[in-house]
Amino acid sequence: MDTPINADDSPAAVTMSTTVEWETGSEKTPMYAVVSAVAEAEGIDPVNLPPLYNVVDPEALNALFTSDSGGVSSVEFEYAGYSVVVRGEGTVEVRPANV
């Protein structure tokens, strides 16, 4: 889902963010959601993105949000030119990093 964001409260500073949901215990893991969200934002197939492990350990990312992890609320990093926020409630939001 694309959502307009006003980055600095000026009318001209609107950019788009993309949000994808993930689910604990399913194939839609945080790692899957990050790659899906960036691919959706770029309008490309996920296989055309650089490996996620170049910037974050995908298995560690998934492990942070398991029910046994102690309740991590969010993790932020940059991937493929996007600022990525993975939230514990089951969403990943990406927006261009240069904004």
Backbone as JSON Lines, residues from 0, in Angstrom:
{"i":0,"aa":"M","n":[0.85,-1.17,0.0],"ca":[0.0,0.0,0.0],"c":[0.89,1.23,0.0]}
{"i":1,"aa":"D","n":[0.67,2.14,-0.92],"ca":[1.44,3.38,-0.99],"c":[0.71,4.46,-0.22]}
{"i":2,"aa":"T","n":[1.45,5.18,0.62],"ca":[0.9,6.25,1.43],"c":[1.74,7.49,1.24]}
{"i":3,"aa":"P","n":[1.12,8.63,0.88],"ca":[1.93,9.85,0.77],"c":[2.39,10.32,2.14]}
{"i":4,"aa":"I","n":[3.62,10.78,2.21],"ca":[4.19,11.27,3.46],"c":[4.75,12.66,3.21]}
{"i":5,"aa":"N","n":[4.42,13.59,4.07],"ca":[4.96,14.94,3.99],"c":[6.17,14.98,4.91]}
{"i":6,"aa":"A","n":[7.35,14.86,4.31],"ca":[8.58,14.68,5.07],"c":[8.98,15.88,5.92]}
{"i":7,"aa":"D","n":[8.72,17.1,5.45],"ca":[9.15,18.26,6.22],"c":[8.06,19.32,6.38]}
{"i":8,"aa":"D","n":[6.82,18.91,6.31],"ca":[5.66,19.77,6.5],"c":[5.49,20.84,5.43]}
{"i":9,"aa":"S","n":[6.23,20.76,4.32],"ca":[5.99,21.7,3.23],"c":[5.17,20.99,2.15]}
{"i":10,"aa":"P","n":[4.34,21.71,1.45],"ca":[3.49,21.08,0.44],"c":[4.28,20.37,-0.65]}
{"i":11,"aa":"A","n":[5.48,20.84,-0.96],"ca":[6.27,20.23,-2.03],"c":[7.06,19.02,-1.58]}
{"i":12,"aa":"A","n":[7.12,18.75,-0.29],"ca":[7.97,17.68,0.23],"c":[7.22,16.39,0.47]}
{"i":13,"aa":"V","n":[6.35,16.02,-0.42],"ca":[5.58,14.79,-0.27],"c":[6.3,13.67,-1.0]}
{"i":14,"aa":"T","n":[6.47,12.56,-0.32],"ca":[7.07,11.37,-0.91],"c":[6.14,10.2,-0.64]}
{"i":15,"aa":"M","n":[6.43,9.06,-1.22],"ca":[5.57,7.9,-1.03],"c":[6.26,6.88,-0.14]}
{"i":16,"aa":"S","n":[5.48,6.24,0.71],"ca":[5.97,5.11,1.47],"c":[5.16,3.89,1.06]}
{"i":17,"aa":"T","n":[5.75,2.74,1.21],"ca":[5.08,1.48,0.91],"c":[5.08,0.65,2.17]}
{"i":18,"aa":"T","n":[3.92,0.09,2.5],"ca":[3.79,-0.73,3.7],"c":[3.34,-2.13,3.31]}
{"i":19,"aa":"V","n":[4.01,-3.12,3.87],"ca":[3.67,-4.53,3.65],"c":[3.54,-5.18,5.02]}
{"i":20,"aa":"E","n":[2.58,-6.07,5.17],"ca":[2.37,-6.77,6.43],"c":[3.14,-8.09,6.45]}
{"i":21,"aa":"W","n":[3.52,-8.52,7.64],"ca":[4.13,-9.83,7.84],"c":[3.42,-10.5,9.01]}
{"i":22,"aa":"E","n":[3.57,-11.83,9.13],"ca":[2.88,-12.58,10.17],"c":[3.84,-13.55,10.85]}
{"i":23,"aa":"T","n":[3.8,-13.59,12.16],"ca":[4.6,-14.54,12.92],"c":[4.11,-15.95,12.61]}
{"i":24,"aa":"G","n":[5.05,-16.84,12.38],"ca":[4.7,-18.24,12.15],"c":[4.18,-18.56,10.76]}
{"i":25,"aa":"S","n":[4.37,-17.64,9.81],"ca":[3.92,-17.9,8.45],"c":[5.1,-17.68,7.5]}
{"i":26,"aa":"E","n":[4.85,-17.9,6.22],"ca":[5.88,-17.63,5.21],"c":[6.1,-16.14,5.03]}
{"i":27,"aa":"K","n":[5.16,-15.31,5.46],"ca":[5.3,-13.85,5.37],"c":[6.07,-13.35,6.59]}
{"i":28,"aa":"T","n":[7.38,-13.59,6.58],"ca":[8.27,-13.19,7.66],"c":[8.68,-11.73,7.49]}
{"i":29,"aa":"P","n":[9.28,-11.13,8.51],"ca":[9.8,-9.77,8.33],"c":[10.76,-9.67,7.15]}
{"i":30,"aa":"M","n":[11.63,-10.65,6.99],"ca":[12.58,-10.67,5.87],"c":[11.83,-10.65,4.54]}
{"i":31,"aa":"Y","n":[10.81,-11.46,4.4],"ca":[9.99,-11.52,3.2],"c":[9.31,-10.17,2.95]}
{"i":32,"aa":"A","n":[8.79,-9.58,4.01],"ca":[8.07,-8.31,3.88],"c":[9.0,-7.18,3.46]}
{"i":33,"aa":"V","n":[10.24,-7.16,3.96],"ca":[11.2,-6.12,3.56],"c":[11.45,-6.2,2.06]}
{"i":34,"aa":"V","n":[11.78,-7.39,1.59],"ca":[12.08,-7.55,0.17],"c":[10.84,-7.25,-0.68]}
{"i":35,"aa":"S","n":[9.68,-7.69,-0.24],"ca":[8.44,-7.43,-0.98],"c":[8.12,-5.94,-1.05]}
{"i":36,"aa":"A","n":[8.3,-5.24,0.07],"ca":[7.98,-3.81,0.12],"c":[8.91,-3.01,-0.79]}
{"i":37,"aa":"V","n":[10.2,-3.31,-0.75],"ca":[11.15,-2.58,-1.59],"c":[10.9,-2.89,-3.07]}
{"i":38,"aa":"A","n":[10.64,-4.14,-3.38],"ca":[10.34,-4.51,-4.78],"c":[9.08,-3.81,-5.26]}
{"i":39,"aa":"E","n":[8.05,-3.74,-4.4],"ca":[6.81,-3.04,-4.77],"c":[7.08,-1.56,-4.99]}
{"i":40,"aa":"A","n":[7.86,-0.95,-4.1],"ca":[8.16,0.47,-4.23],"c":[8.95,0.76,-5.51]}
{"i":41,"aa":"E","n":[9.84,-0.15,-5.88],"ca":[10.65,0.02,-7.08],"c":[9.92,-0.41,-8.35]}
{"i":42,"aa":"G","n":[8.86,-1.2,-8.18],"ca":[8.14,-1.7,-9.35],"c":[8.9,-2.78,-10.08]}
{"i":43,"aa":"I","n":[9.66,-3.6,-9.32],"ca":[10.47,-4.65,-9.93],"c":[10.2,-5.99,-9.24]}
{"i":44,"aa":"D","n":[10.67,-7.05,-9.84],"ca":[10.59,-8.38,-9.25],"c":[11.6,-8.46,-8.11]}
{"i":45,"aa":"P","n":[11.23,-9.08,-6.99],"ca":[12.15,-9.16,-5.85],"c":[13.5,-9.81,-6.17]}
{"i":46,"aa":"V","n":[13.55,-10.71,-7.14],"ca":[14.83,-11.36,-7.47],"c":[15.82,-10.38,-8.08]}
{"i":47,"aa":"N","n":[15.36,-9.22,-8.51],"ca":[16.25,-8.21,-9.1],"c":[16.85,-7.27,-8.06]}
{"i":48,"aa":"L","n":[16.51,-7.45,-6.79],"ca":[17.07,-6.64,-5.72],"c":[18.4,-7.22,-5.25]}
{"i":49,"aa":"P","n":[19.28,-6.39,-4.67],"ca":[20.51,-6.93,-4.09],"c":[20.16,-7.81,-2.89]}
{"i":50,"aa":"P","n":[21.05,-8.74,-2.55],"ca":[20.78,-9.61,-1.39],"c":[20.58,-8.8,-0.11]}
{"i":51,"aa":"L","n":[19.53,-9.13,0.62],"ca":[19.24,-8.45,1.88],"c":[20.38,-8.66,2.88]}
{"i":52,"aa":"Y","n":[21.04,-9.81,2.83],"ca":[22.11,-10.09,3.79],"c":[23.32,-9.17,3.62]}
{"i":53,"aa":"N","n":[23.34,-8.35,2.56],"ca":[24.41,-7.36,2.43],"c":[24.29,-6.25,3.47]}
{"i":54,"aa":"V","n":[23.09,-6.06,4.03],"ca":[22.89,-4.97,5.0],"c":[22.39,-5.44,6.36]}
{"i":55,"aa":"V","n":[21.75,-6.61,6.42],"ca":[21.22,-7.11,7.69],"c":[21.16,-8.64,7.6]}
{"i":56,"aa":"D","n":[21.35,-9.29,8.72],"ca":[21.23,-10.75,8.75],"c":[19.74,-11.1,8.73]}
{"i":57,"aa":"P","n":[19.24,-11.67,7.63],"ca":[17.8,-11.93,7.51],"c":[17.25,-12.86,8.6]}
{"i":58,"aa":"E","n":[18.01,-13.87,8.97],"ca":[17.54,-14.79,10.0],"c":[17.49,-14.11,11.36]}
{"i":59,"aa":"A","n":[18.47,-13.25,11.64],"ca":[18.46,-12.5,12.89],"c":[17.28,-11.53,12.92]}
{"i":60,"aa":"L","n":[17.0,-10.9,11.78],"ca":[15.85,-10.0,11.68],"c":[14.56,-10.74,12.01]}
{"i":61,"aa":"N","n":[14.37,-11.91,11.42],"ca":[13.18,-12.7,11.72],"c":[13.13,-13.09,13.19]}
{"i":62,"aa":"A","n":[14.28,-13.49,13.74],"ca":[14.33,-13.94,15.13],"c":[13.99,-12.82,16.11]}
{"i":63,"aa":"L","n":[14.3,-11.58,15.77],"ca":[13.99,-10.46,16.66],"c":[12.5,-10.33,16.94]}
{"i":64,"aa":"F","n":[11.69,-10.78,16.0],"ca":[10.25,-10.56,16.11],"c":[9.46,-11.82,16.43]}
{"i":65,"aa":"T","n":[10.14,-12.88,16.89],"ca":[9.41,-14.06,17.32],"c":[8.84,-13.8,18.7]}
{"i":66,"aa":"S","n":[7.87,-14.6,19.09],"ca":[7.22,-14.4,20.39],"c":[8.2,-14.59,21.56]}
{"i":67,"aa":"D","n":[9.3,-15.3,21.34],"ca":[10.29,-15.52,22.4],"c":[11.35,-14.42,22.48]}
{"i":68,"aa":"S","n":[11.25,-13.42,21.62],"ca":[12.32,-12.43,21.51],"c":[12.29,-11.34,22.58]}
{"i":69,"aa":"G","n":[11.24,-11.26,23.34],"ca":[11.17,-10.23,24.38],"c":[10.51,-8.95,23.93]}
{"i":70,"aa":"G","n":[9.87,-8.94,22.79],"ca":[9.06,-7.8,22.39],"c":[9.79,-6.64,21.76]}
{"i":71,"aa":"V","n":[10.65,-6.89,20.79],"ca":[11.28,-5.8,20.05],"c":[10.18,-5.01,19.36]}
{"i":72,"aa":"S","n":[10.21,-3.68,19.49],"ca":[9.13,-2.89,18.9],"c":[9.41,-2.48,17.46]}
{"i":73,"aa":"S","n":[10.68,-2.18,17.11],"ca":[10.99,-1.85,15.73],"c":[12.49,-1.91,15.48]}
{"i":74,"aa":"V","n":[12.83,-2.08,14.19],"ca":[14.22,-2.07,13.73],"c":[14.24,-1.2,12.48]}
{"i":75,"aa":"E","n":[15.26,-0.34,12.37],"ca":[15.38,0.55,11.21],"c":[16.75,0.35,10.55]}
{"i":76,"aa":"F","n":[16.76,0.35,9.22],"ca":[18.0,0.24,8.46],"c":[17.74,0.7,7.03]}
{"i":77,"aa":"E","n":[18.8,0.82,6.23],"ca":[18.66,1.18,4.82],"c":[18.96,-0.04,3.96]}
{"i":78,"aa":"Y","n":[18.18,-0.19,2.89],"ca":[18.34,-1.3,1.96],"c":[17.94,-0.86,0.56]}
{"i":79,"aa":"A","n":[18.81,-1.06,-0.39],"ca":[18.55,-0.8,-1.81],"c":[18.01,0.62,-2.06]}
{"i":80,"aa":"G","n":[18.54,1.6,-1.32],"ca":[18.13,2.99,-1.51],"c":[16.87,3.39,-0.77]}
{"i":81,"aa":"Y","n":[16.42,2.55,0.16],"ca":[15.2,2.82,0.93],"c":[15.48,2.77,2.42]}
{"i":82,"aa":"S","n":[14.82,3.65,3.17],"ca":[14.79,3.56,4.63],"c":[13.71,2.55,4.96]}
{"i":83,"aa":"V","n":[14.06,1.58,5.78],"ca":[13.17,0.47,6.12],"c":[12.89,0.5,7.62]}
{"i":84,"aa":"V","n":[11.62,0.38,7.99],"ca":[11.23,0.24,9.4],"c":[10.41,-1.03,9.52]}
{"i":85,"aa":"V","n":[10.92,-1.98,10.29],"ca":[10.19,-3.22,10.57],"c":[9.6,-3.06,11.96]}
{"i":86,"aa":"R","n":[8.29,-3.2,12.07],"ca":[7.6,-2.99,13.35],"c":[7.09,-4.32,13.91]}
{"i":87,"aa":"G","n":[7.15,-4.43,15.22],"ca":[6.73,-5.64,15.92],"c":[5.27,-5.99,15.75]}
{"i":88,"aa":"E","n":[4.43,-5.03,15.4],"ca":[3.0,-5.34,15.24],"c":[2.7,-5.98,13.89]}
{"i":89,"aa":"G","n":[3.75,-6.17,13.05],"ca":[3.56,-6.91,11.81],"c":[3.54,-6.09,10.55]}
{"i":90,"aa":"T","n":[4.27,-4.97,10.52],"ca":[4.35,-4.18,9.3],"c":[5.8,-3.83,8.97]}
{"i":91,"aa":"V","n":[6.02,-3.6,7.69],"ca":[7.28,-3.06,7.2],"c":[6.93,-1.85,6.37]}
{"i":92,"aa":"E","n":[7.56,-0.72,6.65],"ca":[7.35,0.5,5.88],"c":[8.66,0.89,5.23]}
{"i":93,"aa":"V","n":[8.62,1.19,3.94],"ca":[9.81,1.66,3.23],"c":[9.5,2.98,2.55]}
{"i":94,"aa":"R","n":[10.52,3.83,2.49],"ca":[10.42,5.09,1.76],"c":[11.81,5.43,1.25]}
{"i":95,"aa":"P","n":[11.88,6.2,0.19],"ca":[13.2,6.54,-0.36],"c":[14.13,7.11,0.71]}
{"i":96,"aa":"A","n":[15.36,6.63,0.72],"ca":[16.32,7.04,1.76],"c":[16.81,8.46,1.58]}
{"i":97,"aa":"N","n":[16.72,9.0,0.4],"ca":[17.25,10.34,0.16],"c":[16.3,11.45,0.57]}
{"i":98,"aa":"V","n":[15.21,11.11,1.23],"ca":[14.23,12.12,1.63],"c":[14.47,12.52,3.06]}
